[in-house]
Amino acid sequence: MAPKPLSDRECPDRWSRRRLLSLAAAGLGVGALAGPLGGALARSRSGSDGEGLTLPFDPTAGLRTYNHGTVIRENGVPIRVFEVQARSLTVPLRRATRFKAWTLDGSIPGPNLRARTGERIRVIFHNGDSTSHSLHFHGIHAAAMDGIQPVLFNKTKIYEFEAGAAGLYPYHCHVAPVTRHVGKGLFGLLIVDPIQPRAAADELVLVMGGYDLKNTGHNDLYAFNGIPHHFMEHPIEIRQNQLVRLYLLNMVELEAPLTFHIHANSFEILRQGATGEFRERSDVVTLGVAERHILEFRYPFPGRYMFHPHQDQIAEKGCMGLFEVVA
């Protein structure tokens, strides 16, 4: 007979969203929790995760770090040039789990590339991994730039195209099986800004991903910006009443669409990140794989507020975090 699973009370490392909410309802704010979770949440700034693991990249830094490339001129034409390298990396997803990831520039997701509509973009892709990879950019470009041909180990491919309409454009490996290459970390986001800048805001990038640890066709863990539960252990600090502009992308393979939700607030949705004035307001937004939106919101009250996909079984396996609103 299989042993009886430990309960949350018997196993304090297992904290579900429902458990957290029940404690909050009993009058204990998340910040007041004692024990392993309380200690982890209190360490909102650290070089490691809540289990004391040293991480090869910092998901918190990835929130607000943008790669603008380098602008060169050829025959009088400005070109924004990016260099991206694929390489393998062992990532500690939790204390007992080491995952051999395929990364772009050593992080999951890859770098947040940023350009302006109408610019000529050149992406120099180096494959430093022993497995063949490629980069496929969503958007309009010539067939030769579509990124479906494998780039062999130690080879380089140049992708060049014009940045189209302002918005959000995922990029990812397109070597078969694509689900596995994406699931091991080969994806990222290109942000194309409008000619007329958007209103000033605290701009954040959150990318949802999943991990099929045993290659069974089912995800075992999920994460925002690469590391499960990272933003529960290191809440995202934002200012009270500050306009927040969230660039949100879903790259969770092997799942039905996910419904992103923030607590105690609502947001305006700019679908696909378009510049048009059509907006809608909600506290949930549903995204299929590779779907992305810009969300804008302000928090009027200080405190800690959850965000997560409303598929609780996915949230509780790592895709859950906290905003820490400070005055």
Contacts in CASP RR format, 6 or more apart in sequence:
PFRMAT RR
TARGET T0000
AUTHOR 0000-0000-0000
METHOD contacts of the structure
MODEL  1
MAPKPLSDRECPDRWSRRRLLSLAAAGLGVGALAGPLGGALARSRSGSDG
EGLTLPFDPTAGLRTYNHGTVIRENGVPIRVFEVQARSLTVPLRRATRFK
AWTLDGSIPGPNLRARTGERIRVIFHNGDSTSHSLHFHGIHAAAMDGIQP
VLFNKTKIYEFEAGAAGLYPYHCHVAPVTRHVGKGLFGLLIVDPIQPRAA
ADELVLVMGGYDLKNTGHNDLYAFNGIPHHFMEHPIEIRQNQLVRLYLLN
MVELEAPLTFHIHANSFEILRQGATGEFRERSDVVTLGVAERHILEFRYP
FPGRYMFHPHQDQIAEKGCMGLFEVVA
6 14 0 8 1.000
8 14 0 8 1.000
8 15 0 8 1.000
8 16 0 8 1.000
8 19 0 8 1.000
12 35 0 8 1.000
12 36 0 8 1.000
12 37 0 8 1.000
13 36 0 8 1.000
15 37 0 8 1.000
16 312 0 8 1.000
16 316 0 8 1.000
17 306 0 8 1.000
17 308 0 8 1.000
17 312 0 8 1.000
17 315 0 8 1.000
17 316 0 8 1.000
17 320 0 8 1.000
18 312 0 8 1.000
20 30 0 8 1.000
20 306 0 8 1.000
23 29 0 8 1.000
23 30 0 8 1.000
23 33 0 8 1.000
24 30 0 8 1.000
29 304 0 8 1.000
30 38 0 8 1.000
30 41 0 8 1.000
30 304 0 8 1.000
30 322 0 8 1.000
31 38 0 8 1.000
31 41 0 8 1.000
31 42 0 8 1.000
31 304 0 8 1.000
33 39 0 8 1.000
33 41 0 8 1.000
37 232 0 8 1.000
40 50 0 8 1.000
40 232 0 8 1.000
40 233 0 8 1.000
41 232 0 8 1.000
41 233 0 8 1.000
41 235 0 8 1.000
41 304 0 8 1.000
41 322 0 8 1.000
43 50 0 8 1.000
43 233 0 8 1.000
43 234 0 8 1.000
44 234 0 8 1.000
44 235 0 8 1.000
44 237 0 8 1.000
44 324 0 8 1.000
45 60 0 8 1.000
45 234 0 8 1.000
46 233 0 8 1.000
46 234 0 8 1.000
47 54 0 8 1.000
47 55 0 8 1.000
47 58 0 8 1.000
48 54 0 8 1.000
48 55 0 8 1.000
49 55 0 8 1.000
49 92 0 8 1.000
49 227 0 8 1.000
49 229 0 8 1.000
49 230 0 8 1.000
49 233 0 8 1.000
49 234 0 8 1.000
50 229 0 8 1.000
50 233 0 8 1.000
50 234 0 8 1.000
51 94 0 8 1.000
51 95 0 8 1.000
53 92 0 8 1.000
53 94 0 8 1.000
53 95 0 8 1.000
54 92 0 8 1.000
55 91 0 8 1.000
55 92 0 8 1.000
55 227 0 8 1.000
56 89 0 8 1.000
56 90 0 8 1.000
56 91 0 8 1.000
56 106 0 8 1.000
56 107 0 8 1.000
57 103 0 8 1.000
57 106 0 8 1.000
57 107 0 8 1.000
57 108 0 8 1.000
59 223 0 8 1.000
59 224 0 8 1.000
59 225 0 8 1.000
59 226 0 8 1.000
59 227 0 8 1.000
59 230 0 8 1.000
59 231 0 8 1.000
59 234 0 8 1.000
60 225 0 8 1.000
60 230 0 8 1.000
60 231 0 8 1.000
60 234 0 8 1.000
60 236 0 8 1.000
62 107 0 8 1.000
62 112 0 8 1.000
62 205 0 8 1.000
62 225 0 8 1.000
63 204 0 8 1.000
63 205 0 8 1.000
63 206 0 8 1.000
63 225 0 8 1.000
63 236 0 8 1.000
64 202 0 8 1.000
64 203 0 8 1.000
64 204 0 8 1.000
64 205 0 8 1.000
65 111 0 8 1.000
65 112 0 8 1.000
66 112 0 8 1.000
66 113 0 8 1.000
66 114 0 8 1.000
66 191 0 8 1.000
67 82 0 8 1.000
67 111 0 8 1.000
67 112 0 8 1.000
67 113 0 8 1.000
67 114 0 8 1.000
68 80 0 8 1.000
68 114 0 8 1.000
68 115 0 8 1.000
69 80 0 8 1.000
69 81 0 8 1.000
69 82 0 8 1.000
69 113 0 8 1.000
70 80 0 8 1.000
70 81 0 8 1.000
71 78 0 8 1.000
71 79 0 8 1.000
71 80 0 8 1.000
71 81 0 8 1.000
72 78 0 8 1.000
72 79 0 8 1.000
72 81 0 8 1.000
73 79 0 8 1.000
77 120 0 8 1.000
78 119 0 8 1.000
78 120 0 8 1.000
79 119 0 8 1.000
79 120 0 8 1.000
79 121 0 8 1.000
79 122 0 8 1.000
79 160 0 8 1.000
80 115 0 8 1.000
80 119 0 8 1.000
80 120 0 8 1.000
80 121 0 8 1.000
80 122 0 8 1.000
80 163 0 8 1.000
81 122 0 8 1.000
81 123 0 8 1.000
81 124 0 8 1.000
82 111 0 8 1.000
82 113 0 8 1.000
82 121 0 8 1.000
82 122 0 8 1.000
82 123 0 8 1.000
82 124 0 8 1.000
83 123 0 8 1.000
83 124 0 8 1.000
83 126 0 8 1.000
84 104 0 8 1.000
84 105 0 8 1.000
84 110 0 8 1.000
84 111 0 8 1.000
84 123 0 8 1.000
84 124 0 8 1.000
84 125 0 8 1.000
84 126 0 8 1.000
84 135 0 8 1.000
85 104 0 8 1.000
85 105 0 8 1.000
85 106 0 8 1.000
85 125 0 8 1.000
85 126 0 8 1.000
85 127 0 8 1.000
85 128 0 8 1.000
86 102 0 8 1.000
86 103 0 8 1.000
86 104 0 8 1.000
86 125 0 8 1.000
86 126 0 8 1.000
86 127 0 8 1.000
86 128 0 8 1.000
86 129 0 8 1.000
86 133 0 8 1.000
86 173 0 8 1.000
86 186 0 8 1.000
87 102 0 8 1.000
87 103 0 8 1.000
87 106 0 8 1.000
87 128 0 8 1.000
87 129 0 8 1.000
88 100 0 8 1.000
88 101 0 8 1.000
88 102 0 8 1.000
88 103 0 8 1.000
88 129 0 8 1.000
88 130 0 8 1.000
88 131 0 8 1.000
89 100 0 8 1.000
89 101 0 8 1.000
89 102 0 8 1.000
89 103 0 8 1.000
89 106 0 8 1.000
90 98 0 8 1.000
90 99 0 8 1.000
90 100 0 8 1.000
90 101 0 8 1.000
91 98 0 8 1.000
91 99 0 8 1.000
91 100 0 8 1.000
91 101 0 8 1.000
91 108 0 8 1.000
91 226 0 8 1.000
91 227 0 8 1.000
92 98 0 8 1.000
92 99 0 8 1.000
93 99 0 8 1.000
93 211 0 8 1.000
93 213 0 8 1.000
93 221 0 8 1.000
93 223 0 8 1.000
93 227 0 8 1.000
93 228 0 8 1.000
94 221 0 8 1.000
94 228 0 8 1.000
97 213 0 8 1.000
97 221 0 8 1.000
99 211 0 8 1.000
99 213 0 8 1.000
100 184 0 8 1.000
101 108 0 8 1.000
101 184 0 8 1.000
101 185 0 8 1.000
102 129 0 8 1.000
102 131 0 8 1.000
102 133 0 8 1.000
102 173 0 8 1.000
102 181 0 8 1.000
102 184 0 8 1.000
102 185 0 8 1.000
102 186 0 8 1.000
103 110 0 8 1.000
103 185 0 8 1.000
103 186 0 8 1.000
104 110 0 8 1.000
104 111 0 8 1.000
104 185 0 8 1.000
104 186 0 8 1.000
104 187 0 8 1.000
104 188 0 8 1.000
105 111 0 8 1.000
107 226 0 8 1.000
108 185 0 8 1.000
108 223 0 8 1.000
108 225 0 8 1.000
108 226 0 8 1.000
109 185 0 8 1.000
109 187 0 8 1.000
109 188 0 8 1.000
109 189 0 8 1.000
109 207 0 8 1.000
109 225 0 8 1.000
109 226 0 8 1.000
109 249 0 8 1.000
109 251 0 8 1.000
110 185 0 8 1.000
110 187 0 8 1.000
110 188 0 8 1.000
111 188 0 8 1.000
112 188 0 8 1.000
112 189 0 8 1.000
112 191 0 8 1.000
112 205 0 8 1.000
112 247 0 8 1.000
113 123 0 8 1.000
113 171 0 8 1.000
113 188 0 8 1.000
113 189 0 8 1.000
113 190 0 8 1.000
113 191 0 8 1.000
114 190 0 8 1.000
114 191 0 8 1.000
114 192 0 8 1.000
114 193 0 8 1.000
115 121 0 8 1.000
115 163 0 8 1.000
115 190 0 8 1.000
115 191 0 8 1.000
115 192 0 8 1.000
115 193 0 8 1.000
116 163 0 8 1.000
116 192 0 8 1.000
116 193 0 8 1.000
116 194 0 8 1.000
116 195 0 8 1.000
117 163 0 8 1.000
117 164 0 8 1.000
117 165 0 8 1.000
117 166 0 8 1.000
117 192 0 8 1.000
117 193 0 8 1.000
117 194 0 8 1.000
117 195 0 8 1.000
118 162 0 8 1.000
118 163 0 8 1.000
118 164 0 8 1.000
119 162 0 8 1.000
119 163 0 8 1.000
120 160 0 8 1.000
120 161 0 8 1.000
120 162 0 8 1.000
120 163 0 8 1.000
121 160 0 8 1.000
121 161 0 8 1.000
121 162 0 8 1.000
121 163 0 8 1.000
121 190 0 8 1.000
122 158 0 8 1.000
122 159 0 8 1.000
122 160 0 8 1.000
123 135 0 8 1.000
123 137 0 8 1.000
123 158 0 8 1.000
123 159 0 8 1.000
123 160 0 8 1.000
124 156 0 8 1.000
124 158 0 8 1.000
125 134 0 8 1.000
125 135 0 8 1.000
125 151 0 8 1.000
125 156 0 8 1.000
125 157 0 8 1.000
125 158 0 8 1.000
125 159 0 8 1.000
126 155 0 8 1.000
126 156 0 8 1.000
127 133 0 8 1.000
127 151 0 8 1.000
127 152 0 8 1.000
127 153 0 8 1.000
127 154 0 8 1.000
127 155 0 8 1.000
127 156 0 8 1.000
127 157 0 8 1.000
128 153 0 8 1.000
128 154 0 8 1.000
129 153 0 8 1.000
130 153 0 8 1.000
131 153 0 8 1.000
131 175 0 8 1.000
132 150 0 8 1.000
132 151 0 8 1.000
132 152 0 8 1.000
132 153 0 8 1.000
132 175 0 8 1.000
133 150 0 8 1.000
133 151 0 8 1.000
133 173 0 8 1.000
133 175 0 8 1.000
133 181 0 8 1.000
133 186 0 8 1.000
134 147 0 8 1.000
134 148 0 8 1.000
134 149 0 8 1.000
134 150 0 8 1.000
134 151 0 8 1.000
134 157 0 8 1.000
134 173 0 8 1.000
134 174 0 8 1.000
134 175 0 8 1.000
135 147 0 8 1.000
135 157 0 8 1.000
135 159 0 8 1.000
135 171 0 8 1.000
135 172 0 8 1.000
135 173 0 8 1.000
135 174 0 8 1.000
136 146 0 8 1.000
136 147 0 8 1.000
136 148 0 8 1.000
136 171 0 8 1.000
136 172 0 8 1.000
136 173 0 8 1.000
136 174 0 8 1.000
137 145 0 8 1.000
137 147 0 8 1.000
137 159 0 8 1.000
137 161 0 8 1.000
137 169 0 8 1.000
137 170 0 8 1.000
137 171 0 8 1.000
137 190 0 8 1.000
138 169 0 8 1.000
138 170 0 8 1.000
138 171 0 8 1.000
138 290 0 8 1.000
139 161 0 8 1.000
139 164 0 8 1.000
139 169 0 8 1.000
140 161 0 8 1.000
140 162 0 8 1.000
140 164 0 8 1.000
141 159 0 8 1.000
141 161 0 8 1.000
141 162 0 8 1.000
142 161 0 8 1.000
145 159 0 8 1.000
145 160 0 8 1.000
145 161 0 8 1.000
146 174 0 8 1.000
147 157 0 8 1.000
147 159 0 8 1.000
147 174 0 8 1.000
148 174 0 8 1.000
149 157 0 8 1.000
150 175 0 8 1.000
151 157 0 8 1.000
163 190 0 8 1.000
163 192 0 8 1.000
164 192 0 8 1.000
165 192 0 8 1.000
165 274 0 8 1.000
165 275 0 8 1.000
166 192 0 8 1.000
166 193 0 8 1.000
166 194 0 8 1.000
166 195 0 8 1.000
166 273 0 8 1.000
166 274 0 8 1.000
166 275 0 8 1.000
167 191 0 8 1.000
167 192 0 8 1.000
167 272 0 8 1.000
167 273 0 8 1.000
167 274 0 8 1.000
167 275 0 8 1.000
167 294 0 8 1.000
168 189 0 8 1.000
168 190 0 8 1.000
168 191 0 8 1.000
168 192 0 8 1.000
168 247 0 8 1.000
168 249 0 8 1.000
168 272 0 8 1.000
168 273 0 8 1.000
168 292 0 8 1.000
168 293 0 8 1.000
168 294 0 8 1.000
169 189 0 8 1.000
169 190 0 8 1.000
169 191 0 8 1.000
169 192 0 8 1.000
170 187 0 8 1.000
170 188 0 8 1.000
170 189 0 8 1.000
170 190 0 8 1.000
170 249 0 8 1.000
170 251 0 8 1.000
170 290 0 8 1.000
170 292 0 8 1.000
171 187 0 8 1.000
171 188 0 8 1.000
171 189 0 8 1.000
171 190 0 8 1.000
172 178 0 8 1.000
172 181 0 8 1.000
172 182 0 8 1.000
172 186 0 8 1.000
172 187 0 8 1.000
172 188 0 8 1.000
172 251 0 8 1.000
172 290 0 8 1.000
173 181 0 8 1.000
173 182 0 8 1.000
173 186 0 8 1.000
173 187 0 8 1.000
174 181 0 8 1.000
175 181 0 8 1.000
179 217 0 8 1.000
179 253 0 8 1.000
179 254 0 8 1.000
180 212 0 8 1.000
180 215 0 8 1.000
182 251 0 8 1.000
182 253 0 8 1.000
183 209 0 8 1.000
183 210 0 8 1.000
183 211 0 8 1.000
183 212 0 8 1.000
183 251 0 8 1.000
183 253 0 8 1.000
185 226 0 8 1.000
187 207 0 8 1.000
187 251 0 8 1.000
188 207 0 8 1.000
188 249 0 8 1.000
188 251 0 8 1.000
189 205 0 8 1.000
189 207 0 8 1.000
189 247 0 8 1.000
189 249 0 8 1.000
189 292 0 8 1.000
191 205 0 8 1.000
191 247 0 8 1.000
194 275 0 8 1.000
198 245 0 8 1.000
199 243 0 8 1.000
200 243 0 8 1.000
201 242 0 8 1.000
201 243 0 8 1.000
201 244 0 8 1.000
201 245 0 8 1.000
201 296 0 8 1.000
202 238 0 8 1.000
202 239 0 8 1.000
202 242 0 8 1.000
202 243 0 8 1.000
202 244 0 8 1.000
202 245 0 8 1.000
203 244 0 8 1.000
203 245 0 8 1.000
203 246 0 8 1.000
203 247 0 8 1.000
204 236 0 8 1.000
204 244 0 8 1.000
204 245 0 8 1.000
204 246 0 8 1.000
204 247 0 8 1.000
205 225 0 8 1.000
205 246 0 8 1.000
205 247 0 8 1.000
205 249 0 8 1.000
206 224 0 8 1.000
206 225 0 8 1.000
206 246 0 8 1.000
206 247 0 8 1.000
206 248 0 8 1.000
206 249 0 8 1.000
206 307 0 8 1.000
207 224 0 8 1.000
207 225 0 8 1.000
207 226 0 8 1.000
207 248 0 8 1.000
207 249 0 8 1.000
207 250 0 8 1.000
207 251 0 8 1.000
208 222 0 8 1.000
208 223 0 8 1.000
208 224 0 8 1.000
208 248 0 8 1.000
208 249 0 8 1.000
208 250 0 8 1.000
208 251 0 8 1.000
208 252 0 8 1.000
208 258 0 8 1.000
208 260 0 8 1.000
208 287 0 8 1.000
208 309 0 8 1.000
208 319 0 8 1.000
209 222 0 8 1.000
209 223 0 8 1.000
209 224 0 8 1.000
209 226 0 8 1.000
209 250 0 8 1.000
209 251 0 8 1.000
209 252 0 8 1.000
209 253 0 8 1.000
209 319 0 8 1.000
210 219 0 8 1.000
210 221 0 8 1.000
210 222 0 8 1.000
210 223 0 8 1.000
210 251 0 8 1.000
210 252 0 8 1.000
210 253 0 8 1.000
210 254 0 8 1.000
210 255 0 8 1.000
210 319 0 8 1.000
211 219 0 8 1.000
211 220 0 8 1.000
211 221 0 8 1.000
211 222 0 8 1.000
211 223 0 8 1.000
211 228 0 8 1.000
212 218 0 8 1.000
212 219 0 8 1.000
212 220 0 8 1.000
212 253 0 8 1.000
212 254 0 8 1.000
213 220 0 8 1.000
213 221 0 8 1.000
214 220 0 8 1.000
217 254 0 8 1.000
218 254 0 8 1.000
219 252 0 8 1.000
219 253 0 8 1.000
219 254 0 8 1.000
219 255 0 8 1.000
219 314 0 8 1.000
219 317 0 8 1.000
220 317 0 8 1.000
221 228 0 8 1.000
221 317 0 8 1.000
221 318 0 8 1.000
222 228 0 8 1.000
222 252 0 8 1.000
222 314 0 8 1.000
222 315 0 8 1.000
222 317 0 8 1.000
222 318 0 8 1.000
222 319 0 8 1.000
223 229 0 8 1.000
223 230 0 8 1.000
223 318 0 8 1.000
223 319 0 8 1.000
224 230 0 8 1.000
224 231 0 8 1.000
224 319 0 8 1.000
224 321 0 8 1.000
225 231 0 8 1.000
228 317 0 8 1.000
228 318 0 8 1.000
228 319 0 8 1.000
229 318 0 8 1.000
229 320 0 8 1.000
229 321 0 8 1.000
230 321 0 8 1.000
231 307 0 8 1.000
231 320 0 8 1.000
231 321 0 8 1.000
231 322 0 8 1.000
232 318 0 8 1.000
232 320 0 8 1.000
232 321 0 8 1.000
232 322 0 8 1.000
235 304 0 8 1.000
235 321 0 8 1.000
235 322 0 8 1.000
235 323 0 8 1.000
235 324 0 8 1.000
236 321 0 8 1.000
236 322 0 8 1.000
236 323 0 8 1.000
236 324 0 8 1.000
237 323 0 8 1.000
237 324 0 8 1.000
237 326 0 8 1.000
238 244 0 8 1.000
238 299 0 8 1.000
238 323 0 8 1.000
238 324 0 8 1.000
238 325 0 8 1.000
238 326 0 8 1.000
239 325 0 8 1.000
239 326 0 8 1.000
239 327 0 8 1.000
240 299 0 8 1.000
240 300 0 8 1.000
240 301 0 8 1.000
240 302 0 8 1.000
240 325 0 8 1.000
240 326 0 8 1.000
240 327 0 8 1.000
241 298 0 8 1.000
241 299 0 8 1.000
241 300 0 8 1.000
242 298 0 8 1.000
242 299 0 8 1.000
243 296 0 8 1.000
243 297 0 8 1.000
243 298 0 8 1.000
244 296 0 8 1.000
244 297 0 8 1.000
244 298 0 8 1.000
244 299 0 8 1.000
245 294 0 8 1.000
245 295 0 8 1.000
245 296 0 8 1.000
246 267 0 8 1.000
246 294 0 8 1.000
246 295 0 8 1.000
246 296 0 8 1.000
246 297 0 8 1.000
247 292 0 8 1.000
247 294 0 8 1.000
248 260 0 8 1.000
248 285 0 8 1.000
248 287 0 8 1.000
248 292 0 8 1.000
248 293 0 8 1.000
248 294 0 8 1.000
248 295 0 8 1.000
249 287 0 8 1.000
249 290 0 8 1.000
249 291 0 8 1.000
249 292 0 8 1.000
250 257 0 8 1.000
250 258 0 8 1.000
250 260 0 8 1.000
250 287 0 8 1.000
250 288 0 8 1.000
250 289 0 8 1.000
250 290 0 8 1.000
250 291 0 8 1.000
250 292 0 8 1.000
251 289 0 8 1.000
251 290 0 8 1.000
252 258 0 8 1.000
252 289 0 8 1.000
252 314 0 8 1.000
252 319 0 8 1.000
253 289 0 8 1.000
255 289 0 8 1.000
255 311 0 8 1.000
255 314 0 8 1.000
256 288 0 8 1.000
256 311 0 8 1.000
257 286 0 8 1.000
257 287 0 8 1.000
257 288 0 8 1.000
257 289 0 8 1.000
257 291 0 8 1.000
258 286 0 8 1.000
258 287 0 8 1.000
258 288 0 8 1.000
258 309 0 8 1.000
258 310 0 8 1.000
258 311 0 8 1.000
258 314 0 8 1.000
258 319 0 8 1.000
259 284 0 8 1.000
259 285 0 8 1.000
259 286 0 8 1.000
259 287 0 8 1.000
259 309 0 8 1.000
259 310 0 8 1.000
259 311 0 8 1.000
260 284 0 8 1.000
260 285 0 8 1.000
260 286 0 8 1.000
260 287 0 8 1.000
260 295 0 8 1.000
260 307 0 8 1.000
260 308 0 8 1.000
260 309 0 8 1.000
260 310 0 8 1.000
261 283 0 8 1.000
261 284 0 8 1.000
261 307 0 8 1.000
261 308 0 8 1.000
261 309 0 8 1.000
261 310 0 8 1.000
262 283 0 8 1.000
262 297 0 8 1.000
262 305 0 8 1.000
262 306 0 8 1.000
262 307 0 8 1.000
262 323 0 8 1.000
263 305 0 8 1.000
263 306 0 8 1.000
263 307 0 8 1.000
264 299 0 8 1.000
264 301 0 8 1.000
264 305 0 8 1.000
265 283 0 8 1.000
265 297 0 8 1.000
265 299 0 8 1.000
265 305 0 8 1.000
266 281 0 8 1.000
266 282 0 8 1.000
266 283 0 8 1.000
266 297 0 8 1.000
267 281 0 8 1.000
267 282 0 8 1.000
267 283 0 8 1.000
267 285 0 8 1.000
267 295 0 8 1.000
267 296 0 8 1.000
267 297 0 8 1.000
268 279 0 8 1.000
268 280 0 8 1.000
268 281 0 8 1.000
268 295 0 8 1.000
268 296 0 8 1.000
268 297 0 8 1.000
269 279 0 8 1.000
269 280 0 8 1.000
269 281 0 8 1.000
269 282 0 8 1.000
269 285 0 8 1.000
269 293 0 8 1.000
269 294 0 8 1.000
269 295 0 8 1.000
270 276 0 8 1.000
270 279 0 8 1.000
270 293 0 8 1.000
270 294 0 8 1.000
270 295 0 8 1.000
270 296 0 8 1.000
271 280 0 8 1.000
271 293 0 8 1.000
272 292 0 8 1.000
272 293 0 8 1.000
273 292 0 8 1.000
273 293 0 8 1.000
273 294 0 8 1.000
284 310 0 8 1.000
285 293 0 8 1.000
285 295 0 8 1.000
287 293 0 8 1.000
299 305 0 8 1.000
299 323 0 8 1.000
299 325 0 8 1.000
301 325 0 8 1.000
302 325 0 8 1.000
302 326 0 8 1.000
302 327 0 8 1.000
303 324 0 8 1.000
303 325 0 8 1.000
303 326 0 8 1.000
304 322 0 8 1.000
304 323 0 8 1.000
304 324 0 8 1.000
304 325 0 8 1.000
305 322 0 8 1.000
305 323 0 8 1.000
305 325 0 8 1.000
306 320 0 8 1.000
306 321 0 8 1.000
306 322 0 8 1.000
306 323 0 8 1.000
307 320 0 8 1.000
307 321 0 8 1.000
307 322 0 8 1.000
307 323 0 8 1.000
308 315 0 8 1.000
308 319 0 8 1.000
308 320 0 8 1.000
308 321 0 8 1.000
309 315 0 8 1.000
309 319 0 8 1.000
END
